[in-house]
């Protein structure tokens, strides 16, 4: 539709915009009843590594009446060419302008991509504010982990999908299909009807009131269809994994096949949002994993497959699974990787089995330097166990371990930061004793960011000054040890913290920051905190109110109307246990911690069955796996 031959030679990595990759799906535009653009608000290389988007692409395109195509945020050079030549943002498969699609679905997995959402809508010729879009524009929806605090983006998104899209989207698209084919009602009427689907949040149907001190006073539905409490949707059984994903022409961040071996985690780390919002734990059977690997190898030709989960070594029979896969593909030189391994000897044995003779990198995340702080955040790794694991790894020849830590965790002191240096020093000594070669220990540090729906949602985030003081302690100490340190820009972490626990008023600041030129805020070369400070000032908002303030336990949060299934009573109890330094056991192997999820799931099942028996519920919806 456009003469891209004049544009692509002028931009870096033109294959980001060409489409036509192996396994991409180009359906007949005219025959499709519903046309969906799956939008990832970051570069192609990042979006193509996102498993959630690949799952939805596969799920939707399996339906003969649905056309699903992809679109990613263009880098600055491509954006400049498009604006100069009047080329609207287009999908990769058909090169159709986004404005011609029925639905644009954004995946929100990181707060620093928010300005990219606005920029992509503007490039598409679509008003960024939902209030300015009439029936002639596509429906703009969003999902992902960030959607569980949707309020900062409420002014820009027509509706949010709460929870796992595999369960919600079939119902939403069936409703849209009927609405479109029957030509009935306005956009507003469609949104009102959609809001009655469990897991769908339409922000325009809610009013937010504030106290004089700026805290939320009330969140009130303004339509009878809108529920006072929005329940996250989950799937009771993991759907079949994609075995024919799109294979990119260029190297992407995770350039390998992926099989999700389990979803959810029971470890209960108090800082971890994923451990809360992906409950309950659901594990994929071993035979299904092996079949999925076979499909990926057959359909994509990958030389590496990642066995993905939040805690891979917790999968039952993981050693037997690894053994079967290694035996099966030994002659093919297929490499397997296991991200998110727990710091114990089992993890080292697994890596030894996966990479015999290859000792490149072994990554662990102790998170905190002192045993006291690890216990407070409920990642209780005794120092002796930690050192024993590294001693075992060094003896096996793994001499370049990488360790991840966080600064600014609740209850952290300067002594805890110095504990990182002492711990790394002991690890280096273990390496020297275990090998004649000098170990190359690497340390990576990021600032702790409090997240919604976690026990730390009440905690204050450290200020930039506090973080820099702690970073200097760490920098000096590790320099003496000769250990390489990498860290994330503290200003980026502060902005993430502001947006992560923001309310609806933050939409003004996001909009203003975008007007001032902000986009790709997750990229150091594009990040400009000065623009954001001006945006907050112009919007009459104090960023410290959102980031650096300890919340009282009775404060109403901007996300209080979003129910993820874990009770506030449990989260408060966990926060109090943090302050008193008490652990909470893993309910997978110990007694139930009464987080509320089991009762919540049963209640959801009952209510869903009630809805499913109503005449208006479609056959597709009844067959959905959603709880």
Buried (B, 14 or more C-beta within 10 A) or exposed (E): EBEBEEBBEEBEBBBBBBBEBEBBBBBEEEEBBBBBBBBBBBBBBBBBBBBBBBBBBBBBBEBEEBBBBBBBBBBBEBBEBBEEEEBBBBBBBBBBBBBBBBBBBBBBBBBBBBBBBBBBBBBBEBBBEBEEBEEEBBBBBBBBBBBBBBBBBBBBBBBBBBBBBBBBBBBBBBBBBBBEEEEEEEBBEBBBBBBBBBBBBBBBBBEBEBEEEEBBEEBEBEBEBBBEEBBBBBBEEBBBBBBBBBBBBBEBEBBBBBBBBBBBBBBBBBBBBBBBBBBBBBBBEBEBBBBBBEBBBEBBEBEEBBBBBBBBBBBEEBEEBBEBBBEBBEEEEBBBBBBBBBBBBBBBBBBBBBBEEEBEEBBBBBBBBBBBBBBBBBBBBEBEEBBBBBBBBBBBEBBBBBBBBBBBBBBBEEEBBBBBBBBBBBBBBBBEEBBEEEBBBBBBBBBBBBBBBBBBBBBBBBBBEBBBBBBEBBBEBBEEBEBEBEBBEBBBBBBBBBBBBBBBBBBBBBBBBBBBEBBBBBBEEBBBBEBBBBBBEBBEBBBBBBBBBEBEEEBBBBBBBBBBBBBBEBBBBBBEBBEEEEBBBBBBEEEEBEBBBBEBBEEBEEEBEEBBEEEEBBEBBEEBBBB
